[in-house]
Amino acid sequence: MTNANMIKTGTTCIGLVFDGGVLLAADRRATGGLVTEGVLKVHNISSHIGLTFAGHASDCQLVGRILAGELKLIELKAERKPYVSEAAMIANSIQYSAIRTQGSIASLIIGG
């Protein structure tokens, strides 16, 4: 396969911190044998925390869903909004556990 015929893979995700908040952005292209356009890679995981990811789509979606559920539990139990640092710690635990058991490939940027 020549360079001209190769599928370019890779995701671009960025998180910017500024005076008024945080900006999360990502490209909208997925490559898994075929190139798919219009894929959402930035998600709200609570009312004030966002997540952008790169990696295997199923791993990323699973981590996002579990994380959103855990943050909702914190909100209900503690009767307050979860902290971004809590989201990061929970994501770290999920990722570490997944890597140890089945080998997860997901990179995350969390901001809020």
Number of C-alpha atoms within 10 A of each C-alpha: 5 5 7 7 7 8 12 10 11 12 16 13 19 14 16 10 11 8 5 6 9 14 13 19 17 17 18 15 16 21 15 10 8 8 11 11 11 9 12 13 22 19 18 15 22 20 11 12 19 22 24 25 26 21 16 15 17 12 18 21 16 13 23 22 12 15 22 20 14 19 22 19 13 16 15 12 9 10 10 10 15 20 15 17 12 14 24 16 12 17 20 14 12 17 21 13 13 16 13 9 9 8 12 19 15 19 15 19 16 21 22 19
